[in-house]
Amino acid sequence: MTKREVVKAVLDGGKPPYVPWSFGFTGEAYARLEPLLKASGLGDLGNHLAGIGNSNDFFTELGNGRVRDYFGVTWDRSVDKDIGVVEGFVLPEPSLKGYRFPDPLNPKWFADIPAQTTKLSDRFRVFHIGFSLYERAWTLRGMENLLMDFIENPEFVHELMGAITDWNVTQVNEAVKYDIDAVSFGDDWGSQRGLQMGPKFWYEYIFPHLKKMYGVARDAGKYVMIHSCGKVDELFDGLVSIGLNCFNPFQPEVMDVASLIKKYRGRLAFHGGLSTQKTLPYGTPDDVRRETRRLLDLGRDGGYIFAPAHAVPKDVPGENMMAFITEVLSQPGRS
């Protein structure tokens, strides 16, 4: 089986020949890892998921560690070099008056897809829309402002979420014309203790728009994947009901990884699970190997794609990165 076929088996509820994987690293973490990979003779990590499309050209460098994204939001990356912190408000008032959304069909988003799909023909190809709804809304409006709008300005929130959804749907409709396998939506809803906005507001302002976006992808025969940090497992049944196939990052600090894999196997797959808050930064290489083996054992019967619970951060020792990588790559069952 190709890597693409193995992932499809997992998402379709089958039992794969081995547990597929897809690792992500922050820039600083990978800079530490790269010489270790070369010294060990490892090159390609063999990731089974491949990001398709191009979002790297949609930032304007402003100097002093700051960039402006495609939607006009300024990010301070002087400390966090991978994402950054939002500065100011693009929408200082609860109104879209005077704001113009960027072109969702800018050819640069899609220009690389034909070459990527040819080059990565053996991998499961994912078109990713980051900051896809709630996150896009709060980066434009400000998080505190948006959460207050949920209570004080509901009509504006519906208007904003609807406009963002329409933008995303336009992108999805274009992306599914290509030979991709899935559309992934990034949108952090959770904290360490639960939903940032609570279930009432989530179902009022977010759920209907997800249903529309997921439906476009599923109607085109594509899988749907999401990324949401935090404790959001109370939403899984609702998400499955509107077509979700795979959830990431699956944080073990806030979710019972073992019970959820077993509970949802055949209905929802999980991608992630190896702690980037505790085990990877603070455990020993043996701790990392033990936890990696436990996760692989849980995934033998399907429903799971192995990965750290988030892009591996800069505070993870290189030997701990190598510990999970070598463990995963040495799985039995790989052809």
Secondary structure, DSSP 4 states (H G I P E B T S, - for coil): --HHHHHHHHHTT---SS--B---B-HHHHHHHHHHHHHHT------SEEEES--TTSEEEEETTEEEETTS-EEE-SS-SSS-EEES-S--SS--TT-----TT-GGGTTTHHHHHHHTTTSEEEEEESS-SHHHHHHHH-HHHHHHHHHH-HHHHHHHHHHHHHHHHHHHHHHTTSS--EEEEE---B-SSSBSSHHHHIIIIIHHHHHHHHHHHHHTT-EEEEE--SS-GGGHHHHHHTT--EEE---TTTS-HHHHHHHHTTT-EEEEEE-TTTHHHHS-HHHHHHHHHHHHHHHTTSSEEEEESSSBPTTS-HHHHHHHHHHHHT-TT--
